[in-house]
Amino acid sequence: MTKADIVNEIAKSTGVEKAAVLSVVESFMETVKGSLIKEENVYLRGFGSFIIKKRAQKTARNISKNTTIIIPEHNIPAFKPAKTFMTEVKK
């Protein structure tokens, strides 16, 4: 499902114009991204959590050049679904 599909479904079920729904969906995504950039987790009860995971520094190998490089510690975004959401998907 794409963003356009989501906008169409919400517009159809609520009767709100597609332009307004698109604006809300994009604002939601920008807000989540902004929070994660500030290293603040986003919790949506019954749906899941958008969290920041820290990856530790590690040594990697470039096989073609036979060299080792150090990958520094960094943050990655992740999504952890809620238990109720997981049980609904498993059914």
C-alpha positions in Angstrom: 0.0 0.0 0.0 1.4 3.4 -1.0 0.8 6.8 0.6 -1.7 7.6 -2.2 -3.6 4.4 -1.4 -3.7 5.4 2.3 -4.9 8.9 1.4 -7.6 7.5 -0.8 -8.8 5.0 1.8 -9.0 7.7 4.6 -10.7 10.2 2.2 -13.3 7.5 1.2 -14.0 6.4 4.8 -14.2 9.9 6.4 -15.6 12.0 3.5 -12.8 14.5 3.9 -11.2 15.9 0.7 -8.1 14.1 -0.5 -6.0 17.3 -0.3 -6.8 17.8 3.4 -6.0 14.1 4.1 -2.8 14.3 2.2 -1.7 17.3 4.2 -2.5 15.5 7.5 -0.7 12.4 6.5 2.4 14.3 5.4 2.3 16.4 8.6 2.2 13.2 10.6 5.2 11.7 8.8 7.2 15.0 9.2 6.3 15.1 12.9 7.5 11.5 13.4 10.7 12.1 11.5 11.4 15.3 13.4 10.9 13.5 16.7 13.2 10.7 15.7 15.9 13.2 14.6 15.7 14.8 18.1 16.1 11.2 19.4 12.6 11.2 20.9 10.6 8.0 20.6 6.9 8.2 19.3 4.4 5.9 21.0 1.0 5.1 19.4 -1.0 2.9 21.8 -2.6 -0.1 20.0 -0.4 0.5 16.9 3.3 0.6 17.9 6.3 2.7 18.6 8.7 4.5 16.4 12.0 4.2 18.2 15.7 5.1 17.8 18.1 2.2 18.1 21.8 2.8 18.7 24.2 0.7 16.7 27.6 0.1 18.3 30.9 0.8 16.6 32.2 -2.2 14.7 35.0 -3.2 12.4 34.1 -4.3 8.9 36.1 -5.7 6.0 36.3 -4.6 2.4 36.9 -8.0 0.8 37.8 -6.6 -2.7 40.5 -4.3 -1.3 41.4 -6.6 1.6 41.2 -3.7 4.1 39.4 -3.1 7.4 37.3 -0.1 8.2 35.7 1.1 11.4 32.0 1.9 11.2 31.3 4.5 13.9 28.4 4.3 16.4 25.2 5.5 14.8 21.4 5.7 15.3 18.8 4.0 13.1 15.0 4.4 13.2 12.9 1.3 14.0 9.3 0.4 14.4 8.1 -1.9 17.2 4.5 -3.0 16.7 2.1 -3.2 19.7 1.1 -6.6 21.1 -2.5 -6.1 20.2 -1.5 -5.1 16.6 0.7 -8.2 16.4 -2.1 -10.6 17.5 -4.5 -9.0 14.9 -2.0 -9.5 12.1 -1.2 -13.1 13.1 -4.9 -14.1 12.8 
